[in-house]
């Protein structure tokens, strides 16, 4: 369970044999960081990395610009996690693991609200979860009402959110292992036999271009209206920001539907990228929206760590909501706030892995919040301009267009989160070789080879001035399927800004914006070289 440790019933007597053995039984920080989650968090024995290519320890020599997928823990965050582990060992002398977990998670809940500038916002409750996918599972079950004909979830194309999100929203196992270590069958319904319907709306056309917001909104509205007229409840899933940097459906659409059908429509904001300023978070909660966040991705903490933020009125209404017994495999009692009935159906166990991952994430967020907002915005704008310019002049890159970030009428004031931080692009062969887009398989090969510092290419000689780039270990966001271009099914890679990069660029102890931007362009240099050599590269 959790960190593969269940010491809830251990004697608090520090002199007991049982206690002394458990005291030294706590796994290492690296081991804890890969515990208390589903199979995606497990590192393979050969590479020592999880599904997203991230190890459970710092990688100081990696150019990490793939935060839209996942983040590798930084050295400073690893130190924060290690310090917490030492406190857990100290606490084991006087209290049970479950008591320690509850106390530490209460502290993290309070600090997360403070760092999001929500401490003075009345009644916000936070439910912690092992991943962003788990937060969706929780949200759908809270929105479901056994007295209505069945919940309808309306969402955009799942490739823009996460592969397991539709299953989680539908009340189905989305992985072969639950967060607390139960082996299950993927895709099977386990909450009351299912009963939740998922309806999706495309946010991009078949060629990858963004569909008009008015068309997306009209399709969403039609689905919602039809469901409400049939006396069904609706959970409207709004993504802010998607894997390719979009907000969909529009916030004007979401606000209008919730106002029009108050009591029948709930709005869940999938902000698992966490590319939001405090003012935006407050505006969402003030509008009665639910917010799903993660401490990885933009924040830079290790995957996986989720949190569901609920506004006061929603929390008061749902505190007596009863959840199915199967939730015992996904949530620990302390993951839920005090006063919630759901707590008492859950086991009083510790998920120290989740605790350490959130501790690491808060260490990053703490540094970020200490930076001047004006400096953050200036760096992000410069970063965006330089990356866009580089993508536009290289023939092997084709930028995947995304609309400008627009949160009106929700937020009128401008902040750093109005600046683009995810830059998706398609790869193309050089014009001398036809200029055709790379296939999804070829793009996936380039993605994997970016992380390789010893590329085998016997039939090609790298230019002397760029040879050093080929040995550099680089990371981009993993490929996202985005339709067909010129008859070729394509995927987009993504170069991303993140909190650790911003802190490195802005803080007094950082290396400065020019270094951060120069290294981003080096990642694109290596990507271009691999694209041009795709026909000569040894398959990865």
N, C-alpha and C positions, 0 to 999 in steps of 0.2 A: 504494500500500500504506500502511495506517495513515494518516499525515498527508499522504499523497500525496508522500512523500519516501522515497527509498531510497538512503541514503548509506553502506550497510554497507561497501562496498569502497573508500571514499574513502581517499586517502593521508593519514596522520596528519601529514604535513609541512605546517606552517602557512604555508609560503612557496610551496606549489604553486599554480598557477593554478586547478586543479580544486577545491582546498580553499577558496580564497578566494571563489570563486563560490558554493559550497555554504554557506559561512559566512553569507552574507547572503540565502540562499534560504529560510530558515525562515519560515513564514507567521506572521502576527500571532497574538496570544493568542486573539482571537475566532475566527479561522479554524481554529486548532488545536482549539478546544473543539467544533467541529462536524465534526471529521474522525475517522477511525478507528472508524466505526460504520456501521450499516445506514442505509437511506433515511429512517428516522424522525428521524435527527439533523440532516438537511439542512434549512437554512432556506430558505423560499421567497423569491423575489426581490421580490415585492410587499410582503410584511409584515415580512420579516427575522426570521421566527420559525420554529421547528420545528413538527412535527405537534401538539405539545402547547401551542402558544402561547407558547413561551419563546425569547427572543433569546439570543445568546451573549455578552451583556454585562449589567451590573446595571440594574435598573429601580427606582430608589430611591423613586419616587412611586406605585408600585403596591401596593395592599393584597393581599398574596399569602397566601391561605389555602387553596390547592389542592394541597398537597404530596403528597396521595395519588395524584396523577397525575404530576406532575413539578415540578421547582423551577427557578427562575431564579437564576443565580449572584449572590451578594451582592457588595457592593463589596470587603469584606475578603478574600473568597475569590478574587475576580478579581485582586487584588493578589498573593495567594499564587501563583496560576497564572502571572502575569506574571513574578514573581521566578524561578520555575522555568524559564520560557522563556529568561530571560537567562542562567541557569546552563547551559542546553543550548547556547546560542550560545558561551559560554566554553569548554565542554567540546569543542566542535567543533574547537578548535585542536589538540587532542592525542589524541583518540580517535574511533572510528567512532560513528555514530548508534546502532547496535545495542549497542555496549558501554556507551554512556551510558544507554540505555534500561534495560538489564539492571541496571546499578548503581543507578539511581534507583528502579526498581521493587522491588529488594531492600530499599532503605531504606523504601519505602512499606509493603511487606509487614511489615516489623519494627514500624513505628509503628502500623499497624492492629492488630496483635496487642496491642501495649502499650495502646492506647486502649480496646480491648475487655477489658482486664485479663486477657489470656490468655498473657502472656509467660512465666509460670511453669507454664503448662499444657503437659504434655509432648507433643511430636510433632505439633502441629497444622500442617497444610499448607494454604496458600492458593493457589488457582488464580484468576488474574484473567481477566476477560472483558469484552467491550465493552458488555454490558447484562445485566439480570436474565434476559432470555430466553435469552441465550447461556449463562448458567450452567446453565439447565435442559437445554440441548442437551448440554453436557459431562457433567452428572450422569447422564443417561440412558445415554450411551455407556459411561461407567465402570461403570454397574450392569449393562449388557448382557453376556451371556456366550454366546459362540458355541457352547458345548457343550450348552446347554440349549435346549428347544423354542422359546424366545422370551420376551422380557421383557413383563410386564404392568405398566403404570403405572396406579395407582388414584388419582384426584384428584377434587376437588369441581368444581362448575360453573366452567368456564374464565372466565366473565365476572367472577368474583371474583379472578382472578389476572392474566391478560393474554391478549390475543387471539392472540398468536403462541406461547404456551406449549405448547398441545397439539401443534402441528406440531414444535416444537423437541424435545419429549420423544419424539415418534415418529420422530425422525431425518429430518425433512423440512425443506427450506428454508422459513423463516418470513417471509422478506422477499426482495425482488428484488435486494438487494445484500448481500453478506456484510460482516463487520466490516473485512476487509482489502481491500475494493474489488472483489470478483469479482461480475459480473452473473450471476444465476441465475434459475431458474424457480420461482416460489413454489409450494409444495405438493409438489414432486417429492422422492422419497426418494433419498438420496445416500450413506447408510452401509450398505453391504451389501444394498441393495435394500429396506431397511425392516426388517420383522419385529418391530417393537415395537407392541404393542396398547395403546390408551388406553381405560380405562373410567372413566366419570364418575358422580358421585353428587350429586344436588341438595342444596344446603344451605339453600335457601329454598323455600317453597311457591309455588304459582302466583300467590298474591296478594302475594308479597314478604315474608311473615312467616317468621321462622326455623323450620326444621323441628326437631323434638326431637332433641337430641344422641344419645339412645339409638337413634333410628331411623336416623340417619346412620351411627352406628357399626355397627349391625347389618348395613346394606347393604354397608359397606366390608369388614367381617369376612367376609361371605359371598363376596365377590369374591376376597379374598385366600386364603381357605381352599380354594376351588375351584381356583385357580391352583396353589397349592403341592401339592395332591393330584395335579395333573397334571404334577408335577415341573418347574414353571415358576418362574423367578425373578420377584420382585415388587419394584417401587419404589413405596412408599407416599408420596404427596405430601401433606404436611400444610401448610396455609397459616396463617401467624401473622405478621401480621394481614392479613386479606383487604381488598379494596377498600372493603368496607362495614364493616370492623372486627370480623370474626369469626375464630375459631380453629376449624378443622374439618379432619378429624375430631378427636375429643377426644384429648388427649395420653394419657389412660388407655388408649384404644383402640390408639393407635400403640405405646405401650410394651408392651402385652400381646401384640400381634401379633409384634413384633420378638423378644420374649423366647420366645414359643411356637415361632416358626419361625426361630431363629437360623441364619444362613447362607443362608437363602432369601429373606428380606425385609430390604430396606434402607429407611430412612426419610429422605426429603429434606424439610427444613423450608424452605418458601418464606417467608423473612423479608425479602423484597426491600423491604418498607416500612421495615425496620430500626428498628422501634419496640420495641426490646428493650434491657433493662438488661444489663450484663455478667454478673450472676448468672444470668440466663436463658440467655445464650449458653453459659456454662460447664456449666450443667445439661444442655443439649442435647448438647453434645460428650461429656460424661461418660456419657450414655446411648447413645453411639455413633451419634447422628443427624448427617446432613450438613446444612449450613446455607448457603442462598443469600442473599446480601445485595446491596444497591446503595448507592452513595454519594449518590444523589439522593433524591427523595421526603422522608422525615422528616429525614434528615441535612441536606438543603438544598444539596447540591452539584449541579452541572449534570448533566442526563442526557447520556450514558449511562455508567455505570460499575458493573460487576458483580464479585463475588468469591464463590467457592465454598470454604467452610471444611470440611475433612475431619479427623475425629479420628485419633489416632495409629494405632490398629489398622487402620482402613480405609486410611489412606495407605500403610502398610507393605505391605498386601496388593495395592494397586492400582498401586504404583510401576512395575511391569513390564508394566502393561496397554498393549497396542498399539492405537493409534487409526487409523482409516481415513485415507488420504492427503487426503481432502477437508477435513480439519481445518486444513490449511495456509491455507485461505481464511478461517478464523475466529480462529485463535490464532497469536501470535508465540511464539518459543521461550522468551523471558524471562517470558511470562505464567505459565509452569509452574515449580514449584519445582525446585531442583537435585535430582538423583538419580532423576528420573522418566524412564522410557524414552520416553514420549510426546514429550518435548522434542526429541529428535533427528530426528523426522519433520517438524518444523516449521521454517519459514524463520527465519533469524536476522535479523529486521528490527525496526524501531522503530515503535511506535504511540504517538506523542507526544500525540495527542489523548486517548487513554485515560489516559496518565500525568498530563496536566494536570487532567483531570476528577477523578481520585482525589486529586491534591494539593489541589484546591479543597475537596473533601469532607472531607479530614482537617483542614483549617483550621477548618471548622465543628465537627467532632467534638472537636477539641482544646479549643475554647472551652467547649463543652458539658460535657466531663468535668471542667473546672475549677470548675464550679458546685457549691454544696452540694446534695446529693441531697434533703435535706429541703425546701429552697427550691423545687427543681424540682417535687417532688411537690405542694407547696402551691399553686403557680401553676397546675399542670395541673388540680387538683381545682377550683379557683376558676373557671378557664376553662371546664371542663366544665359546672359548675353554671349559669353565666351563659348559656352557649350553649343548653343544654337548656331553660332557663326562657324564653329568647327564642323558640325554636322552638315551645314549647307554647302561647304566648299569641297567636301570629299565625295567623289562620285560613287564610292562603295556604300555610302549611307543615304537612306531616304527617311527623313523624319516622319513619324506617324503623327498626323495632326491631332491635336486635342483642343477643345475650346478653352478660352481664358477662364480662369477660376472666377466664378460669379456666385456670391452668397446673398445677393439681394433677393427679397427685401428683409432677410433675416438679420444681416449685419451691414450697416452703412459705413462704419468706420474702417479705414484701411489698416491692415497690419501685415506682418511678414508672411502670414499664411495665404495671402493673395498672390504671392510670387510662386511660379512653377518650380517644383523641386524634383519632378520625375520627367525624364526625357526619353521617350520610346523611339526606336528607329528600326527600320528594315535593312537588311544587308543585301547588296547587289554585287554581282560580278563586275570586274572592270569593263569599261566600254569596249576595250579591245577583245574581250571574250563574250560579247553579246549584251552585256549589261543586264542580264536577267536576274530576277530576285533569287536569293538562295532559298532552297526548300526548308521546311521545318527541321528535317533531319540534319541538314548542313548547318543551319543556324545553331542547333543544339550542340553540334560538334565544336563550332567556334566558341560557344559559351563554356564548354568543358575545357577546351585548350587554353582559354584565357587564364585558367588557374594553374596551368602547367608551366614550369620554369625550365623544362628540358624537352623542347618540341622536336620530334623527329621529322625531318624534311630533306631526305637525301637528294632529291631532284631539283632543289631550289636553293640558291645562295641569297641570304638576306643582305640587304644593303649594309655596308660597313657602319654607316652613321646610325642605323636603326637596329643593329644586331642586339644591343643591350636591352632594348625593349622586349625582345622575344623571351628573355630570361626572367622578366618581371612577373611575379605572381599577382594577377588582377582579378577583380570580381565585378560583375555587372548583375543586374536583376535578371532572373531566369526568363527564358523565352515565353511570351504570351501569344497564343494563337489569335490572329486578327484577320481572318478571311483569306481571299485570293487576290493576287496581283498578276495581271497578264497570264492568267490561267495557272499560276503556281500557288499552292497553299503555303502561306507564310506565317512566320512568328516574328514578334518584335523583341529585341533586347532593350534594356532600360539602364541608363546611367542616372544615378540619384544622388542628391545631397542628403545629408543626415546630421543629426545633432553632434556626434563626435567630430565630423568634418567642420561644422560651423564653429564649434568650440576651438578647434585647432586653428581656424582662420582668424578668429576674433579675440580670443583671450590673450592676456599678457604672456602666458606661458606657452602659447601656441606658436606654430611656425609661420603664420601669416597667410593671408588670402592668396598671394601669388603662388605659393608652394602648393596649396590645396588645389587650385585651379590647374596649375601645370601638371600635377599628377593625374587629374581627371583627363586632361588631353593626352597624356601618355597611355592611359587605358584605351582611349579611342585610337591612338596610333597602333597599338598592338592588335586591336580588333580589325582595323583596316588591313594590316599586314596578313593576318590570318585569313581574312575574306579573299584577298587577292591570291593567296596560295592554296585555297580550299581544294583544288583538284590535285595538289601535290602532297597534301598532308596525310600522314599515317592516321587512319581512322581512330578516334578516341574511344 
